[in-house]
């Protein structure tokens, strides 16, 4: 996984798609569009992210 990759992650028991902004050893920051908040950045553990 590297910056700029498109990935899928879980949010509120649904799957969302986003773009990786930052990657650390155990976590990644993902930029995703939500209905009322475009460009929101969420943090997820790397083990919980689907490629």
HELIX and SHEET records of a PDB file:
HELIX    1   1 UNK A   46  UNK A   48  5                                   3    
SHEET    1   A 4 UNK A   6  UNK A  11  0                                        
SHEET    2   A 4 UNK A  14  UNK A  23 -1                                        
SHEET    3   A 4 UNK A  27  UNK A  34 -1                                        
SHEET    4   A 4 UNK A  37  UNK A  45 -1                                        
END                                                                             
